[in-house]
């Protein structure tokens, strides 16, 4: 949710009508996502995680990365109400921009963004390895699980460095060691480079290699142990969705850093536009937590079977299980 409060002190009264219309658009979009996107994200991400973990023997390499993204999606869906109804909403917000609660939410958001982007990049690279070198176990489920653990650890370490910049920007007057770390724009620059440019280049490199592999017709294409052909469609759809929904967020971080470095009175002229784009891009980033499991549900051929097995293993009576299975069949159809 967004308010025009930050513009009141800029002296730009001509921006107020536009601000009011933008506020209505963002408020409506935020409420729509909170009413539809959050329940869908929580429900489908939870089903994706449970359906794969209860049948780990049938998990493939892509399933591991999608479970990793689903866990990050659960955290994002849980954080969405706090972010979208937080400091920008109105005077009834429970925390401010400089409080510990806001900094904590921002760090968790950055961790989830890093996990999502790097899981997408590693999925692309491992898919290429599986296509080029099948049955080598370089992209096995076992290795992918360990890689996902390193992804979470790296995301936490990266966010810790950003956390220092955010904290020092508020307590620099009291701590001498923070005298040279007063600018939160440095944390935004770190996130743009590590969270977007690095995985973006990795995905681009992987897609180029995959396109070259697909042009070659080899006897390995008939190998029954290769990944299902639908995985390629799922990979392309996931890459386009994740980067399409997260790119505006990182571009606004880059724009905010550029304006802060330029400084001067001219930087304040774009404050209204920057705030609007920043909050809209934040909504788009949160919506990725609901879109990705829907793509997995629609494209992955094994998910309906995993969901049926999950329902069969539920501790319930015979009659209730039959009714639940009928309901699941209707939903899957």
Number of C-alpha atoms within 10 A of each C-alpha: 23 25 20 20 14 12 17 11 8 13 10 13 11 8 16 15 11 12 21 13 11 20 18 14 15 20 19 13 16 26 15 12 23 20 11 12 21 23 15 20 28 21 15 22 30 17 20 23 20 16 22 22 17 15 13 13 9 12 17 17 19 25 24 25 24 24 25 22 28 25 21 23 31 22 19 28 26 15 17 25 16 16 21 22 19 20 21 20 17 14 12 10 12 13 15 14 11 13 13 12 13 18 16 12 16 17 19 19 21 22 25 23 25 25 27 29 24 27 25 26 24 22 25 26 21 18 23 23 19 19 19 16 14 19 14 10 12 14 24 17 20 13 13 22 16 10 17 20 13 13 21 20 14 16 23 20 13 20 23 16 14 22 20 15 22 23 19 21 19 17 14 17 12 10 10 10 10 18 14 11 19 18 19 19 22 18 21 21 19 17 22 20 14 16 23 22 13 14 21 20 12 17 22 15 15 21 20 11 17 19 11 10 14 13 8 9 9 10 7 13 15 9 11 8 10 14 17 13 10 11 17 16 14 19 20 12 15 22 22 12 16 21 21 14 20 22 18 18 23 24 16 22 21 19 16 21 20 14 17 16 12 11 11 9 7 10 14 16 13 11 17 20 13 17 19 20 18 20 20 22 21 22 23 21 23 27 25 26 30 25 21 23 27 17 16 22 19 12 17 18 14 15 19 18 12 21 22 16 15 17 17 15 10 10 9 12 8 10 8 11 16 14 11 17 16 12 12 15 13 9 9 14 7
